[in-house]
């Protein structure tokens, strides 16, 4: 994540419950967003229940600004997205949350400011607010059951923004204090197992041995082991052969 | 989304509040998941507060099964993922939510059953439960503020599963009842504007005209218009030239 570039602003239009504003702030800060704009909150501002529901997000970085109208709230934006649960009868480009945030990253790199509008609980955005937006985000969800609460809708959009900037490897092996075992370490172990089996007369005929060696090696090369793992295996063998 | 293939099971280990189990069910059904397994819920089961918080998800498709131990809950799984907020000192592959769900889709296509473990509110999964898992999911969030509530963590994983199976175009123009204007329709309009300007003596010298034509055309070709849009523009021009 870079800190110099803008990040999208979240704009709540006519939210009802302070609690939901607080939960939105929490979801935003989870994903590194800090500019929360609230148009005409029904229950007023500041709100004790918002502070409680934010789990500290309102103290630790999220800045709330109150506006009278949606137009005021988006005045400094270059690209504004309206979130809707279903398409409205309006000529407007409709993005998924993922593609909208990919385009948001592009526009931010070009110096633009981006805002994402979310409507009131239950009713969503009015058509007048959607008309102010440059484009629409519709999050693809189960069409038979798609009621997200406000904070969850914000979370998914903010998550898409964050995850697309994230540099975490998609998959990594966490080994703690031990290292990944080299091929030699693994081969040394399988050699020992074969030798111990041989000592105990396992290989009745000598041509059984190459197949067994290959099978055993294949069992171990399929997976990644640490030095600690191989030491554990050695311990098991030592315990098993003790007389 | 296909309906024949398995979908991942969500497994809550020692959740405390019935309300959170209900919110998890809701987040699951939002993303089309229906198999919810609960290990040893502190407040018992069934739960009135779970039903209330589920917004109907427990009636409309999510099936809850209660287990005594995590091992029982994952007995029929081929690949089990443990969600943790931070890496533990344990040798285990760590996936992002996105890469874990991509791999989940692969494994499901190979006939495997996949479960995702979530720990109790606040404390998360015990190391004993993580040791039972095949791999770890760590959702990449703001490292300075990464406390997700249980339902939000489930939502992000379920969303990644759903969005990767989703066939929605990343971007589409919704036009309602009108069609996208063809190039000819647009050119016809810009021709008319030029002609009307010409009639009113705008082009003092004839060599101004090609540049103006090009500029005007470029203003319009940069964007997608509908037939309705172009009619509106024609109406504006007609109104402006009325004497």
Boltz contact constraints between the chains, C-beta under 6 A:
constraints:
  - contact:
      token1: [A, 29]
      token2: [B, 145]
      max_distance: 6.0
  - contact:
      token1: [A, 30]
      token2: [B, 141]
      max_distance: 6.0
  - contact:
      token1: [A, 30]
      token2: [B, 142]
      max_distance: 6.0
  - contact:
      token1: [A, 32]
      token2: [B, 142]
      max_distance: 6.0
  - contact:
      token1: [A, 60]
      token2: [B, 145]
      max_distance: 6.0
  - contact:
      token1: [A, 87]
      token2: [B, 174]
      max_distance: 6.0
  - contact:
      token1: [A, 89]
      token2: [B, 176]
      max_distance: 6.0
  - contact:
      token1: [A, 91]
      token2: [B, 175]
      max_distance: 6.0
  - contact:
      token1: [A, 91]
      token2: [B, 226]
      max_distance: 6.0
  - contact:
      token1: [A, 93]
      token2: [B, 171]
      max_distance: 6.0
  - contact:
      token1: [A, 93]
      token2: [B, 173]
      max_distance: 6.0
  - contact:
      token1: [A, 94]
      token2: [B, 172]
      max_distance: 6.0
  - contact:
      token1: [A, 94]
      token2: [B, 174]
      max_distance: 6.0
  - contact:
      token1: [A, 95]
      token2: [B, 171]
      max_distance: 6.0
  - contact:
      token1: [A, 96]
      token2: [B, 168]
      max_distance: 6.0
  - contact:
      token1: [A, 96]
      token2: [B, 170]
      max_distance: 6.0
  - contact:
      token1: [A, 99]
      token2: [B, 170]
      max_distance: 6.0
  - contact:
      token1: [A, 99]
      token2: [B, 171]
      max_distance: 6.0
  - contact:
      token1: [A, 140]
      token2: [B, 166]
      max_distance: 6.0
  - contact:
      token1: [A, 140]
      token2: [B, 168]
      max_distance: 6.0
  - contact:
      token1: [A, 141]
      token2: [B, 30]
      max_distance: 6.0
  - contact:
      token1: [A, 142]
      token2: [B, 30]
      max_distance: 6.0
  - contact:
      token1: [A, 142]
      token2: [B, 32]
      max_distance: 6.0
  - contact:
      token1: [A, 145]
      token2: [B, 29]
      max_distance: 6.0
  - contact:
      token1: [A, 145]
      token2: [B, 60]
      max_distance: 6.0
  - contact:
      token1: [A, 152]
      token2: [B, 155]
      max_distance: 6.0
  - contact:
      token1: [A, 155]
      token2: [B, 152]
      max_distance: 6.0
  - contact:
      token1: [A, 156]
      token2: [B, 159]
      max_distance: 6.0
  - contact:
      token1: [A, 159]
      token2: [B, 156]
      max_distance: 6.0
  - contact:
      token1: [A, 166]
      token2: [B, 140]
      max_distance: 6.0
  - contact:
      token1: [A, 168]
      token2: [B, 96]
      max_distance: 6.0
  - contact:
      token1: [A, 168]
      token2: [B, 140]
      max_distance: 6.0
  - contact:
      token1: [A, 170]
      token2: [B, 96]
      max_distance: 6.0
  - contact:
      token1: [A, 170]
      token2: [B, 99]
      max_distance: 6.0
  - contact:
      token1: [A, 171]
      token2: [B, 93]
      max_distance: 6.0
  - contact:
      token1: [A, 171]
      token2: [B, 95]
      max_distance: 6.0
  - contact:
      token1: [A, 171]
      token2: [B, 99]
      max_distance: 6.0
  - contact:
      token1: [A, 172]
      token2: [B, 94]
      max_distance: 6.0
  - contact:
      token1: [A, 173]
      token2: [B, 93]
      max_distance: 6.0
  - contact:
      token1: [A, 174]
      token2: [B, 87]
      max_distance: 6.0
  - contact:
      token1: [A, 174]
      token2: [B, 94]
      max_distance: 6.0
  - contact:
      token1: [A, 175]
      token2: [B, 91]
      max_distance: 6.0
  - contact:
      token1: [A, 176]
      token2: [B, 89]
      max_distance: 6.0
  - contact:
      token1: [A, 226]
      token2: [B, 91]
      max_distance: 6.0
